[in-house]
Amino acid sequence: MVRKITVVGAGNVGATTAQRVAEKELAETVVLVDIVEGTPQGKGLDQWQSAPIEGYDSRIVGTNGYAETADSDVVIITAGIARKPGMSRDDLLNTNAGIVKQVSEEVKKSSPAAIVIVVSNPLDVMCYVAKEVTGFPRQRVLGMAGVLDTARYRAFLAEALDVSVRDIQAMVLGGHGDTMVPLISYTSVSGIPITQLMNRQTLDAIVDRTRNGGAEIVKFLKTGSAYYAPSSGAVQMAEAIVHNQRRILPCAAWLEGEYGMSGLFLGVPCKLGRNGLEKVIEVELTGDEKAALAKSADAVREPMKAVKL
Ligand SMILES: NC(=O)c1ccc[n+]([C@@H]2O[C@H](COP(=O)([O-])OP(=O)(O)OC[C@H]3O[C@@H](n4cnc5c(N)ncnc54)[C@H](O)[C@@H]3O)[C@@H](O)[C@H]2O)c1
């Protein structure tokens, strides 16, 4: 357990994240921050009152300021607007860039040693905003998207094969958008290559559904986007860091030559431990996968250029 984890944004993703962090007792104190007066205080108090029933000792506090967040070990940024039907993640660009910039300035001042996990969309570009504004090294700024995209892919595969989700190993790389790259060559069921268990047509349909996994939920909800699985993804990354698990998870990381690319955040396999990003793991890719990753990188670079810091 670390001393303090701050979750910025007390909306759907943020509040669910805070609750999951507390239930897993990842930190002594969980601070929930939002600009809306009363929302983080009310949700924090409500969540803290579930502690005697759920049996956790993490203390949750809600606030509109950053004094309570001082010296957080991990900060999870979920502040920003979410998609509505018909919107792409890039439609959120300018509004969320301003929000993530303001939050990052506060994080830099109040928690200069924190490891930052960005969740706000468009994810890869918001990671760039957080890294530029905080000035933190790449070890301490990571984005959550690949864990979620991979979880969706694994869930669809488990359903189609009628097997436990636990036995599906998979990796989805690239940017968090329609150009994400599910790696079929690294998808297996308890070590059995997926291509031995499923025909290509079914697999392609699942890959396609994974790419549109977020939009499928937005269409159902109408007024917002997914948050149960996204919060699970953010908390899995926080857990790997807090417990120094050295897990290999697909995360958005700042590339410095890996996969032949530099100067952007992209979803790649990362080893996560107490220092944050311990290593970017480079895996062999097929020609098609390399081309798809390059296309995904282009889709991240484009909105990155449009961001004014
Ligand atoms: N990376 C992913 O895989 C993933 C998955 C789901 C959602 N998201 C993104 O996460 C973000 C949050 O989604 P949500 O469903 O929780 O939205 P939401 O609207 O429920 O919550 C967002 C919260 O941010 C708060 N906020 C706005 N400006 C703020 C500021 N300057 N400081 C602090 N708080 C501020 C709002 O008041 C609101 O409570 C969105 O950008 C969404 O697109 C990312």
The ligand as a Tripos MOL2 file, in Angstrom:
@<TRIPOS>MOLECULE
LIG
   44    48     1     0     0
SMALL
NO_CHARGES

@<TRIPOS>ATOM
      1 N1         -8.5950    5.9120  -22.0750 N.am      1 LIG1
      2 C1         -9.7010    5.2270  -22.1270 C.2       1 LIG1
      3 O1         -9.6930    4.0620  -22.4760 O.2       1 LIG1
      4 C2        -10.9990    5.8730  -21.7110 C.ar      1 LIG1
      5 C3        -12.1300    5.1030  -21.4570 C.ar      1 LIG1
      6 C4        -13.2970    5.7530  -21.0280 C.ar      1 LIG1
      7 C5        -13.3300    7.1360  -20.8970 C.ar      1 LIG1
      8 N2        -12.2230    7.8500  -21.2040 N.ar      1 LIG1
      9 C6        -12.1890    9.3080  -21.0800 C.3       1 LIG1
     10 O2        -12.1530    9.6520  -19.6990 O.3       1 LIG1
     11 C7        -12.7070   10.9600  -19.5300 C.3       1 LIG1
     12 C8        -13.7460   10.9390  -18.4020 C.3       1 LIG1
     13 O3        -14.8470   10.1640  -18.7750 O.3       1 LIG1
     14 P1        -16.1310   10.0690  -17.8160 P.3       1 LIG1
     15 O4        -17.0540    9.0990  -18.4170 O.co2     1 LIG1
     16 O5        -15.6850    9.9070  -16.3990 O.co2     1 LIG1
     17 O6        -16.7130   11.5450  -17.9880 O.3       1 LIG1
     18 P2        -17.6300   12.3500  -16.9430 P.3       1 LIG1
     19 O7        -18.2250   13.4880  -17.6980 O.co2     1 LIG1
     20 O8        -18.5290   11.4080  -16.2230 O.co2     1 LIG1
     21 O9        -16.5840   12.9140  -15.8670 O.3       1 LIG1
     22 C9        -15.6100   13.8650  -16.1580 C.3       1 LIG1
     23 C10       -15.4140   14.6970  -14.9080 C.3       1 LIG1
     24 O10       -14.3020   15.5720  -15.1340 O.3       1 LIG1
     25 C11       -14.5970   16.7490  -14.3760 C.3       1 LIG1
     26 N3        -13.7360   17.8570  -14.7930 N.ar      1 LIG1
     27 C12       -13.8490   18.6710  -15.8700 C.ar      1 LIG1
     28 N4        -12.8630   19.5760  -15.8640 N.ar      1 LIG1
     29 C13       -12.1140   19.3500  -14.7750 C.ar      1 LIG1
     30 C14       -10.9560   19.9640  -14.2190 C.ar      1 LIG1
     31 N5        -10.3490   20.9980  -14.8170 N.pl3     1 LIG1
     32 N6        -10.4620   19.4550  -13.0590 N.ar      1 LIG1
     33 C15       -11.0460   18.4190  -12.4460 C.ar      1 LIG1
     34 N7        -12.1400   17.8060  -12.9290 N.ar      1 LIG1
     35 C16       -12.6640   18.2480  -14.0690 C.ar      1 LIG1
     36 C17       -16.0690   16.9800  -14.6470 C.3       1 LIG1
     37 O11       -16.6320   17.8760  -13.7200 O.3       1 LIG1
     38 C18       -16.6150   15.5650  -14.5470 C.3       1 LIG1
     39 O12       -17.0530   15.2550  -13.2360 O.3       1 LIG1
     40 C19       -13.2750   11.3570  -20.9030 C.3       1 LIG1
     41 O13       -12.3560   12.1710  -21.5850 O.3       1 LIG1
     42 C20       -13.4130   10.0180  -21.6120 C.3       1 LIG1
     43 O14       -13.3800   10.1440  -23.0270 O.3       1 LIG1
     44 C21       -11.0570    7.2510  -21.5960 C.ar      1 LIG1
@<TRIPOS>BOND
     1     1     2 1
     2     2     3 2
     3     2     4 1
     4     4     5 ar
     5     4    44 ar
     6     5     6 ar
     7     6     7 ar
     8     7     8 ar
     9     8     9 1
    10     8    44 ar
    11     9    10 1
    12     9    42 1
    13    10    11 1
    14    11    12 1
    15    11    40 1
    16    12    13 1
    17    13    14 1
    18    14    15 2
    19    14    16 1
    20    14    17 1
    21    17    18 1
    22    18    19 2
    23    18    20 1
    24    18    21 1
    25    21    22 1
    26    22    23 1
    27    23    24 1
    28    23    38 1
    29    24    25 1
    30    25    26 1
    31    25    36 1
    32    26    27 ar
    33    26    35 ar
    34    27    28 ar
    35    28    29 ar
    36    29    30 ar
    37    29    35 ar
    38    30    31 1
    39    30    32 ar
    40    32    33 ar
    41    33    34 ar
    42    34    35 ar
    43    36    37 1
    44    36    38 1
    45    38    39 1
    46    40    41 1
    47    40    42 1
    48    42    43 1
@<TRIPOS>SUBSTRUCTURE
     1 LIG1         1 GROUP 0 **** ****
